[in-house]
Amino acid sequence: MLKYFDAIRTLISVAIALVIAFLIIAMISEQPLETISIFLLGPISTTAQIGNVVEMSIPLMFTGLSVVLLFRSGLFNLGAEGLFYISGVIAAIIAIYASMNSFIHPVVAILGGSTVGALLSAIPGIMKAKWNAEVLVTSLMFNSILSGIGLYILNYHLRDAAAFANVSYKFQETARLANLIPGTRIHTGLILVLCCIVATHYFMYHTRWGYELRMTGSNRAFAEFSGIKTARVIITVHLIAGFLAGMGGAVEVLGMYSRFQWSSLPGYGLDGALVALLAKNNPLSVVGAALFLAYIRIGADQMSIMSDVPAELISIIQAIIILLISAEQFLKMWKNRQLLKEAEKLG
């Protein structure tokens, strides 16, 4: 049982959050059973709704994977939000102004956004590695800076005045990502993110660099004593995490939109932290965590449209999950009892 303690703890946290949500629905809804049914079954009621769940999960997988690497390195960095946004701006610039064929164009746009994400992410990494600057503070500051820069570019260089909205000129069709499943908006970004997840898992658990990353996250002082150059590890993991967050922003823009239209930070970067918590910093578990989060959000949207309960209920569910997963004492007594039982068997 101890082997699966973290997984059991996460499932219990989710179950408690859902039970509390159902109790709230029962108190405020005139038709609670129907409302709960919409919440639970709405996301799988049609092919289009299933497509919506998968579509929403793609950016969550990218940012969740990015945050997993940082958290696994012992770095509480929340900068994926700004990197996701600014990389989408860079991809939009390439999608609007560059002229290429339909194979090369999205590749160049995605690589452009990813590279910018990696380079910008390296700045907090260097500050942490060289001067031990608090990465949480610097990454959150960068979110605001990158948001301002992105809005400036949108308003003064990309904005289409004829559109009567704060959106960019239309992307060239050659830059758009191909659709995978008719009747949905699931695009080739799904294949790309799944490949990234497999590659990250291999990197983390089957390479020397991944071992150094995990050792640095467990105990930086011990890692340094063992000969690991932790400063290099911190900078490298920031580069990789920034590349993934940037790729997510570029893929989301090119896969889901025909114009750049984010007038504020889209929120996927901060959601990535929740995905990482649900996944227990395991790259492969990011898939399930992202799909679950997308599922309950689509369910909440359906519930707000078809019943008398607002979609804001999802914020309560997320908050409870975060509180329970991050609470170190939650189920600790049960874990201690299991440890004693194991010790008695060995004795």
C-alpha positions, 0 to 999 in steps of 0.5 A: 500500500505504501508504494501507492500512497501518493496516488491514493492520497491524490484520489482521495483528495479529488473524491473529497473535493467532488463530494463537497461540490455535489453537496453545494449543488444539492443546497443551491440547485432546484434540480440537483440530480439533473445538475450533477448528471450534466456535470458528470456526463456532459463532457462525454455526451457528444463527439464535439464535447469529448473533443472539447475536453481533449482540446483543452487538455493539450495546453494543460499538458504542455504547461503541466510538463514544464512545471513538473520539471521545475518542481522535480528540481526543487524549484517553485517556478510559476513563470510558465504563464508569461512564457506561454503568452509571449511565445504565442505572440512570437508564433503569431508574428511568424504566422502573419508575416512569414511566407512558407509552405504548409509543412515548414510554416508551423514548424518554424512558428512553433520553434520560434515561440519555443526558443523565445520561451527557453531563452526568457526562462533561462533568466530566472534560472541564471539568477537562481543559480548564480545569486540564489535569487528567489525563483518564485518572485522572479518568475511571477515578476516576469509574468507581468513583464511579458504580459505587458510586452505581449500586449504592446506588440498586439496593440501597436504592431499586430492589431487589425483595425478593421476587425473592430476588436483587440485581435491581430491580423489573420494568420496565413492558412499555411501556419495553422495546425492540421485537424486530426478528427473531423467534427472536433478541433483536436489538432496535431499539437496532441501528437506533439505534446504526447511525444514531449511527455514520453521524451521527458519521462525518458530524460528524467528517469533514464539519463544521467542528466535526469538523475542529476535533476532529481538529485538536485531537487531532493537535496542540492547541498548533497548533490553538490557534495556528490560532484553534480554541478547544480548551477548548470542543472538549474539553468538547463532545467529552466531552458527545457521547461521554458522550451516546453511552455513556449511550445505550448503557447505556440501550439495553442495559438496555431491550433485553436485560433485564426488570429491572436486574440489574448488581451490578457494572460490565458491562465494555462501556466498557473493551471500547469502547477495544478496539473503537476500537483495532481500528477505528483511530478510524474511526466506520464501522469500529466496526461491523466491530470490534464484530461481530468482538469479539462473534463471537470471544466467542460462539465462546469461549463455545460452545467452553467449553461443547462442548469442553475449552478454557475461554472465558478463551482470549479474554482471551489473544487480546484482550491480543495484539491490544492489544499489537500494535496499540498497539506503534508499532514493529510493522511499522514497518520494512516501512512505511519500506521502502514509503516508500523505494520510493514516494520512488524512484518519484517520484525 
